[in-house]
Amino acid sequence: MPLFAVICRDNPGALQTRLDTRPAHVDWLKAGPVRLAGPLVEDGEMRGSLLVIEADDIEAANAWVATDPYTAAGLFASVEVIEWRKVIG
C-alpha cells in the first residue's frame, strides 16, 4: 500500500488551539492508518505536524486527513499530502 507524507503548518499564535484539541487528535491518529506521527517544533514550540500514513491513493489520503480534529478546530494554515517512498529505516 502506498505511503503518504502529510505536512501541516499551524496558524501563527495557535498553540492553545493545538493543546486544547490534542487529546482528540491523538485518538484520531491511533485509530487511523498512521505509520509515523509527531509535531513539528520551532523555537521549542509545537507549530505543525508531520505524519506518514498508508492509503490506497492520494484521494483516500486527502479524505482521511480532512477528518483530523485539528482541521475542524481551524489549527492549520496549510496542509500538504504527497506520496512518499521509504528508502532507509
The first five atom37 places (N, CA, C, CB, O) and aatype in JSON, in Angstrom:
{
  "aatype": [12, 14, 10, 13, 0, 19, 9, 4, 1, 3, 2, 14, 7, 0, 10, 5, 16, 1, 10, 3, 16, 1, 14, 0, 8, 19, 3, 17, 10, 11, 0, 7, 14, 19, 1, 10, 0, 7, 14, 10, 19, 6, 3, 7, 6, 12, 1, 7, 15, 10, 10, 19, 9, 6, 0, 3, 3, 9, 6, 0, 0, 2, 0, 17, 19, 0, 16, 3, 14, 18, 16, 0, 0, 7, 10, 13, 0, 15, 19, 6, 19, 9, 6, 17, 1, 11, 19, 9, 7],
  "atom_mask": [
    [1, 1, 1, 1, 1],
    [1, 1, 1, 1, 1],
    [1, 1, 1, 1, 1],
    [1, 1, 1, 1, 1],
    [1, 1, 1, 1, 1],
    [1, 1, 1, 1, 1],
    [1, 1, 1, 1, 1],
    [1, 1, 1, 1, 1],
    [1, 1, 1, 1, 1],
    [1, 1, 1, 1, 1],
    [1, 1, 1, 1, 1],
    [1, 1, 1, 1, 1],
    [1, 1, 1, 0, 1],
    [1, 1, 1, 1, 1],
    [1, 1, 1, 1, 1],
    [1, 1, 1, 1, 1],
    [1, 1, 1, 1, 1],
    [1, 1, 1, 1, 1],
    [1, 1, 1, 1, 1],
    [1, 1, 1, 1, 1],
    [1, 1, 1, 1, 1],
    [1, 1, 1, 1, 1],
    [1, 1, 1, 1, 1],
    [1, 1, 1, 1, 1],
    [1, 1, 1, 1, 1],
    [1, 1, 1, 1, 1],
    [1, 1, 1, 1, 1],
    [1, 1, 1, 1, 1],
    [1, 1, 1, 1, 1],
    [1, 1, 1, 1, 1],
    [1, 1, 1, 1, 1],
    [1, 1, 1, 0, 1],
    [1, 1, 1, 1, 1],
    [1, 1, 1, 1, 1],
    [1, 1, 1, 1, 1],
    [1, 1, 1, 1, 1],
    [1, 1, 1, 1, 1],
    [1, 1, 1, 0, 1],
    [1, 1, 1, 1, 1],
    [1, 1, 1, 1, 1],
    [1, 1, 1, 1, 1],
    [1, 1, 1, 1, 1],
    [1, 1, 1, 1, 1],
    [1, 1, 1, 0, 1],
    [1, 1, 1, 1, 1],
    [1, 1, 1, 1, 1],
    [1, 1, 1, 1, 1],
    [1, 1, 1, 0, 1],
    [1, 1, 1, 1, 1],
    [1, 1, 1, 1, 1],
    [1, 1, 1, 1, 1],
    [1, 1, 1, 1, 1],
    [1, 1, 1, 1, 1],
    [1, 1, 1, 1, 1],
    [1, 1, 1, 1, 1],
    [1, 1, 1, 1, 1],
    [1, 1, 1, 1, 1],
    [1, 1, 1, 1, 1],
    [1, 1, 1, 1, 1],
    [1, 1, 1, 1, 1],
    [1, 1, 1, 1, 1],
    [1, 1, 1, 1, 1],
    [1, 1, 1, 1, 1],
    [1, 1, 1, 1, 1],
    [1, 1, 1, 1, 1],
    [1, 1, 1, 1, 1],
    [1, 1, 1, 1, 1],
    [1, 1, 1, 1, 1],
    [1, 1, 1, 1, 1],
    [1, 1, 1, 1, 1],
    [1, 1, 1, 1, 1],
    [1, 1, 1, 1, 1],
    [1, 1, 1, 1, 1],
    [1, 1, 1, 0, 1],
    [1, 1, 1, 1, 1],
    [1, 1, 1, 1, 1],
    [1, 1, 1, 1, 1],
    [1, 1, 1, 1, 1],
    [1, 1, 1, 1, 1],
    [1, 1, 1, 1, 1],
    [1, 1, 1, 1, 1],
    [1, 1, 1, 1, 1],
    [1, 1, 1, 1, 1],
    [1, 1, 1, 1, 1],
    [1, 1, 1, 1, 1],
    [1, 1, 1, 1, 1],
    [1, 1, 1, 1, 1],
    [1, 1, 1, 1, 1],
    [1, 1, 1, 0, 1]
  ],
  "atom_positions": [
    [[0.86, -1.18, 0.0], [0.0, 0.0, 0.0], [0.9, 1.23, 0.0], [-0.97, 0.0, 1.23], [1.88, 1.28, 0.74]],
    [[0.57, 2.23, -0.82], [1.4, 3.44, -0.87], [1.43, 4.19, 0.46], [0.89, 4.37, -1.97], [0.5, 4.13, 1.27]],
    [[2.53, 4.9, 0.65], [2.69, 5.77, 1.81], [2.59, 7.22, 1.37], [4.04, 5.51, 2.52], [2.95, 7.57, 0.25]],
    [[2.08, 8.06, 2.28], [1.93, 9.49, 2.01], [2.45, 10.29, 3.19], [0.46, 9.84, 1.73], [2.16, 9.98, 4.35]],
    [[3.22, 11.33, 2.88], [3.67, 12.27, 3.91], [2.61, 13.37, 4.0], [5.1, 12.87, 3.57], [2.12, 13.87, 2.99]],
    [[2.27, 13.72, 5.22], [1.3, 14.79, 5.48], [2.05, 15.84, 6.29], [0.01, 14.26, 6.25], [2.5, 15.58, 7.4]],
    [[2.18, 17.03, 5.71], [2.93, 18.12, 6.34], [1.96, 19.26, 6.62], [4.12, 18.59, 5.43], [1.41, 19.86, 5.7]],
    [[1.76, 19.54, 7.9], [0.8, 20.55, 8.32], [1.52, 21.66, 9.06], [-0.29, 19.93, 9.21], [2.37, 21.4, 9.91]],
    [[1.19, 22.89, 8.74], [1.74, 24.06, 9.42], [0.61, 24.77, 10.15], [2.45, 25.03, 8.41], [-0.44, 25.04, 9.58]],
    [[0.85, 25.07, 11.43], [-0.17, 25.74, 12.24], [-0.3, 27.21, 11.87], [0.17, 25.61, 13.73], [0.63, 27.83, 11.37]],
    [[-1.48, 27.76, 12.12], [-1.66, 29.19, 12.05], [-0.81, 29.85, 13.13], [-3.16, 29.58, 12.19], [-0.65, 29.28, 14.21]],
    [[-0.27, 31.03, 12.87], [0.5, 31.72, 13.9], [-0.34, 31.96, 15.16], [1.03, 33.07, 13.36], [-1.52, 32.29, 15.08]],
    [[0.3, 31.77, 16.3], [-0.38, 32.04, 17.57], [-1.44, 31.04, 17.96], [0.0, 0.0, 0.0], [-2.29, 31.34, 18.8]],
    [[-1.42, 29.84, 17.36], [-2.5, 28.86, 17.58], [-2.1, 27.73, 18.53], [-2.92, 28.26, 16.25], [-2.74, 26.68, 18.54]],
    [[-1.06, 27.94, 19.34], [-0.63, 26.87, 20.23], [-1.74, 26.41, 21.16], [0.57, 27.33, 21.04], [-1.88, 25.21, 21.4]],
    [[-2.53, 27.34, 21.7], [-3.59, 26.93, 22.63], [-4.64, 26.07, 21.94], [-4.26, 28.17, 23.24], [-5.17, 25.13, 22.54]],
    [[-4.94, 26.37, 20.68], [-5.87, 25.53, 19.91], [-5.3, 24.13, 19.78], [-6.14, 26.14, 18.51], [-6.02, 23.14, 19.95]],
    [[-4.01, 24.03, 19.49], [-3.35, 22.73, 19.39], [-3.44, 21.97, 20.71], [-1.87, 22.9, 18.98], [-3.82, 20.8, 20.72]],
    [[-3.12, 22.63, 21.8], [-3.14, 21.97, 23.11], [-4.55, 21.53, 23.49], [-2.58, 22.9, 24.18], [-4.73, 20.43, 24.02]],
    [[-5.54, 22.37, 23.24], [-6.92, 22.05, 23.59], [-7.46, 20.87, 22.79], [-7.81, 23.26, 23.37], [-8.27, 20.09, 23.3]],
    [[-7.03, 20.74, 21.55], [-7.56, 19.72, 20.63], [-6.7, 18.46, 20.6], [-7.66, 20.3, 19.23], [-7.1, 17.46, 20.01]],
    [[-5.55, 18.51, 21.23], [-4.58, 17.41, 21.13], [-5.13, 16.04, 21.55], [-3.39, 17.72, 21.97], [-4.87, 15.07, 20.84]],
    [[-5.87, 15.91, 22.65], [-6.38, 14.56, 23.0], [-7.24, 13.94, 21.89], [-7.2, 14.64, 24.29], [-7.09, 12.76, 21.6]],
    [[-8.13, 14.72, 21.29], [-8.96, 14.2, 20.2], [-8.11, 13.86, 18.98], [-10.05, 15.22, 19.81], [-8.35, 12.86, 18.3]],
    [[-7.11, 14.69, 18.7], [-6.21, 14.45, 17.57], [-5.43, 13.14, 17.77], [-5.24, 15.63, 17.4], [-5.32, 12.34, 16.84]],
    [[-4.89, 12.93, 18.97], [-4.12, 11.71, 19.24], [-5.01, 10.47, 19.13], [-3.48, 11.78, 20.65], [-4.58, 9.46, 18.59]],
    [[-6.22, 10.53, 19.64], [-7.16, 9.41, 19.49], [-7.43, 9.13, 18.01], [-8.49, 9.7, 20.22], [-7.47, 7.97, 17.6]],
    [[-7.61, 10.18, 17.23], [-7.84, 10.06, 15.78], [-6.64, 9.38, 15.11], [-8.08, 11.46, 15.14], [-6.82, 8.49, 14.27]],
    [[-5.42, 9.79, 15.49], [-4.22, 9.17, 14.93], [-4.17, 7.69, 15.25], [-2.97, 9.86, 15.46], [-3.88, 6.87, 14.37]],
    [[-4.45, 7.33, 16.5], [-4.37, 5.93, 16.93], [-5.36, 5.04, 16.2], [-4.61, 5.84, 18.43], [-5.11, 3.84, 16.04]],
    [[-6.46, 5.6, 15.74], [-7.49, 4.83, 15.04], [-7.26, 4.8, 13.53], [-8.85, 5.41, 15.35], [-8.02, 4.15, 12.8]],
    [[-6.24, 5.5, 13.05], [-6.07, 5.65, 11.61], [-4.93, 4.84, 11.03], [0.0, 0.0, 0.0], [-4.33, 4.01, 11.72]],
    [[-4.63, 5.08, 9.75], [-3.62, 4.32, 9.01], [-2.21, 4.91, 9.18], [-3.97, 4.28, 7.54], [-1.46, 5.0, 8.21]],
    [[-1.87, 5.29, 10.39], [-0.64, 6.05, 10.66], [0.55, 5.13, 10.87], [-0.83, 6.95, 11.87], [0.48, 4.19, 11.66]],
    [[1.64, 5.41, 10.18], [2.91, 4.71, 10.37], [3.84, 5.49, 11.28], [3.59, 4.45, 9.02], [4.55, 4.9, 12.1]],
    [[3.85, 6.81, 11.15], [4.67, 7.71, 11.97], [3.9, 9.0, 12.17], [6.07, 7.99, 11.3], [3.12, 9.41, 11.31]],
    [[4.12, 9.64, 13.32], [3.45, 10.92, 13.56], [4.17, 11.69, 14.65], [1.97, 10.72, 13.94], [4.71, 11.09, 15.58]],
    [[4.19, 13.0, 14.52], [4.75, 13.84, 15.56], [4.66, 15.3, 15.19], [0.0, 0.0, 0.0], [4.43, 15.64, 14.03]],
    [[4.84, 16.16, 16.18], [4.75, 17.59, 15.93], [6.02, 18.14, 15.28], [4.46, 18.34, 17.22], [7.12, 17.64, 15.51]],
    [[5.85, 19.18, 14.48], [6.97, 19.98, 14.02], [7.22, 21.01, 15.11], [6.68, 20.67, 12.61], [6.27, 21.57, 15.67]],
    [[8.48, 21.27, 15.43], [8.83, 22.15, 16.55], [9.74, 23.27, 16.06], [9.51, 21.35, 17.69], [10.74, 23.04, 15.38]],
    [[9.37, 24.49, 16.42], [10.2, 25.66, 16.14], [10.36, 26.44, 17.43], [9.58, 26.56, 15.01], [9.38, 26.71, 18.12]],
    [[11.59, 26.8, 17.76], [11.88, 27.56, 18.98], [11.27, 26.89, 20.21], [11.36, 28.99, 18.86], [10.8, 27.57, 21.12]],
    [[11.28, 25.54, 20.23], [10.78, 24.78, 21.37], [9.27, 24.68, 21.46], [0.0, 0.0, 0.0], [8.75, 24.14, 22.44]],
    [[8.55, 25.18, 20.46], [7.07, 25.18, 20.49], [6.51, 24.37, 19.33], [6.53, 26.63, 20.43], [7.0, 24.47, 18.2]],
    [[5.49, 23.55, 19.6], [4.83, 22.79, 18.54], [4.15, 23.76, 17.58], [3.79, 21.77, 19.12], [3.37, 24.62, 18.0]],
    [[4.47, 23.62, 16.28], [3.91, 24.54, 15.29], [3.46, 23.85, 14.01], [4.92, 25.6, 14.95], [3.31, 24.49, 12.97]],
    [[3.25, 22.56, 14.1], [2.82, 21.83, 12.92], [2.83, 20.34, 13.2], [0.0, 0.0, 0.0], [3.09, 19.91, 14.33]],
    [[2.55, 19.56, 12.17], [2.51, 18.11, 12.29], [3.14, 17.48, 11.07], [1.05, 17.61, 12.47], [3.06, 18.0, 9.96]],
    [[3.78, 16.33, 11.3], [4.3, 15.5, 10.22], [3.78, 14.1, 10.44], [5.87, 15.53, 10.15], [4.02, 13.51, 11.5]],
    [[3.08, 13.56, 9.46], [2.54, 12.2, 9.53], [3.03, 11.43, 8.32], [0.99, 12.22, 9.6], [3.25, 12.01, 7.26]],
    [[3.19, 10.14, 8.47], [3.33, 9.23, 7.34], [2.2, 8.22, 7.48], [4.77, 8.52, 7.31], [2.09, 7.53, 8.49]],
    [[1.35, 8.16, 6.45], [0.17, 7.3, 6.5], [0.14, 6.36, 5.3], [-1.12, 8.14, 6.54], [0.79, 6.6, 4.29]],
    [[-0.63, 5.28, 5.45], [-0.89, 4.37, 4.35], [-2.28, 4.69, 3.79], [-0.8, 2.87, 4.8], [-3.21, 4.96, 4.55]],
    [[-2.41, 4.66, 2.48], [-3.71, 4.86, 1.84], [-3.67, 4.24, 0.45], [-4.08, 6.39, 1.76], [-2.6, 4.05, -0.13]],
    [[-4.84, 3.93, -0.07], [-4.92, 3.33, -1.41], [-4.41, 4.26, -2.49], [-6.35, 2.93, -1.71], [-3.79, 3.83, -3.46]],
    [[-4.67, 5.57, -2.32], [-4.27, 6.56, -3.32], [-4.33, 7.95, -2.68], [-5.19, 6.48, -4.59], [-4.74, 8.09, -1.53]],
    [[-3.92, 8.96, -3.43], [-3.87, 10.32, -2.91], [-5.25, 10.82, -2.5], [-3.26, 11.25, -3.94], [-5.37, 11.57, -1.53]],
    [[-6.29, 10.42, -3.23], [-7.65, 10.85, -2.88], [-8.06, 10.3, -1.52], [-8.64, 10.39, -3.96], [-8.65, 11.02, -0.71]],
    [[-7.76, 9.03, -1.28], [-8.1, 8.42, 0.01], [-7.28, 9.06, 1.13], [-7.85, 6.9, -0.02], [-7.8, 9.28, 2.23]],
    [[-6.02, 9.37, 0.86], [-5.18, 10.02, 1.87], [-5.74, 11.39, 2.21], [-3.72, 10.15, 1.36], [-5.87, 11.74, 3.39]],
    [[-6.08, 12.17, 1.2], [-6.65, 13.5, 1.44], [-7.97, 13.43, 2.18], [-6.84, 14.23, 0.12], [-8.24, 14.26, 3.05]],
    [[-8.8, 12.46, 1.85], [-10.1, 12.31, 2.52], [-9.91, 12.0, 3.99], [-10.92, 11.2, 1.84], [-10.63, 12.55, 4.83]],
    [[-8.96, 11.13, 4.32], [-8.73, 10.81, 5.73], [-8.16, 12.01, 6.47], [-7.77, 9.61, 5.86], [-8.6, 12.32, 7.58]],
    [[-7.2, 12.69, 5.87], [-6.57, 13.85, 6.5], [-7.61, 14.94, 6.8], [-5.46, 14.42, 5.6], [-7.5, 15.63, 7.81]],
    [[-8.6, 15.08, 5.94], [-9.64, 16.11, 6.13], [-10.46, 15.88, 7.4], [-10.56, 16.14, 4.93], [-11.15, 16.79, 7.85]],
    [[-10.4, 14.68, 7.97], [-11.19, 14.38, 9.17], [-10.42, 14.64, 10.48], [-11.64, 12.93, 9.14], [-10.92, 14.35, 11.56]],
    [[-9.22, 15.19, 10.37], [-8.4, 15.48, 11.55], [-9.11, 16.49, 12.46], [-7.01, 16.02, 11.13], [-9.56, 17.53, 11.97]],
    [[-9.23, 16.22, 13.75], [-9.82, 17.2, 14.66], [-9.1, 18.55, 14.64], [-9.8, 16.65, 16.07], [-9.73, 19.58, 14.88]],
    [[-7.81, 18.56, 14.37], [-7.1, 19.84, 14.24], [-7.66, 20.66, 13.09], [-5.6, 19.6, 14.04], [-7.77, 21.88, 13.19]],
    [[-8.02, 20.0, 11.99], [-8.61, 20.71, 10.86], [-9.94, 21.33, 11.26], [-8.8, 19.76, 9.66], [-10.2, 22.5, 10.96]],
    [[-10.78, 20.56, 11.94], [-12.08, 21.07, 12.39], [-11.92, 22.25, 13.35], [-12.88, 19.95, 13.07], [-12.78, 23.14, 13.39]],
    [[-10.83, 22.26, 14.11], [-10.58, 23.34, 15.07], [-9.96, 24.57, 14.41], [-9.67, 22.85, 16.19], [-9.78, 25.6, 15.06]],
    [[-9.63, 24.48, 13.12], [-9.04, 25.61, 12.41], [-7.57, 25.84, 12.73], [0.0, 0.0, 0.0], [-7.08, 26.95, 12.58]],
    [[-6.87, 24.79, 13.16], [-5.47, 24.94, 13.56], [-4.54, 25.23, 12.4], [-5.02, 23.69, 14.27], [-3.61, 26.04, 12.53]],
    [[-4.76, 24.59, 11.26], [-3.75, 24.61, 10.21], [-3.86, 25.79, 9.25], [-3.83, 23.36, 9.44], [-4.94, 26.14, 8.79]],
    [[-2.69, 26.38, 8.97], [-2.58, 27.38, 7.91], [-2.42, 26.69, 6.57], [-1.39, 28.33, 8.17], [-2.88, 27.2, 5.54]],
    [[-1.77, 25.51, 6.58], [-1.58, 24.76, 5.34], [-1.45, 23.27, 5.64], [-0.33, 25.26, 4.57], [-1.0, 22.87, 6.71]],
    [[-1.88, 22.47, 4.66], [-1.76, 21.02, 4.74], [-1.32, 20.53, 3.36], [-3.11, 20.34, 5.19], [-1.94, 20.85, 2.35]],
    [[-0.25, 19.75, 3.33], [0.23, 19.17, 2.08], [0.27, 17.66, 2.24], [1.63, 19.73, 1.69], [0.79, 17.14, 3.23]],
    [[-0.28, 16.95, 1.26], [-0.25, 15.48, 1.24], [0.46, 15.09, -0.05], [-1.7, 14.85, 1.33], [0.06, 15.5, -1.14]],
    [[1.51, 14.29, 0.09], [2.3, 13.91, -1.07], [2.76, 12.45, -0.91], [3.52, 14.86, -1.24], [3.1, 12.02, 0.19]],
    [[2.76, 11.7, -2.01], [3.22, 10.31, -1.93], [4.68, 10.29, -1.5], [3.03, 9.57, -3.29], [5.47, 11.13, -1.91]],
    [[5.02, 9.3, -0.68], [6.36, 9.19, -0.1], [6.81, 7.74, -0.2], [6.39, 9.67, 1.38], [6.01, 6.82, -0.01]],
    [[8.07, 7.54, -0.5], [8.63, 6.19, -0.58], [9.76, 6.04, 0.43], [9.14, 5.88, -2.01], [10.72, 6.81, 0.44]],
    [[9.61, 5.05, 1.27], [10.63, 4.76, 2.27], [11.83, 4.11, 1.59], [10.06, 3.85, 3.38], [11.67, 3.17, 0.81]],
    [[13.02, 4.61, 1.89], [14.25, 4.04, 1.35], [15.11, 3.48, 2.48], [15.03, 5.11, 0.55], [15.67, 2.39, 2.35]],
    [[15.23, 4.22, 3.57], [16.07, 3.82, 4.7], [15.23, 3.81, 5.97], [17.3, 4.77, 4.85], [14.39, 4.69, 6.17]],
    [[15.47, 2.82, 6.83], [14.82, 2.83, 8.13], [13.79, 1.73, 8.28], [0.0, 0.0, 0.0], [13.17, 1.61, 9.33]]
  ]
}
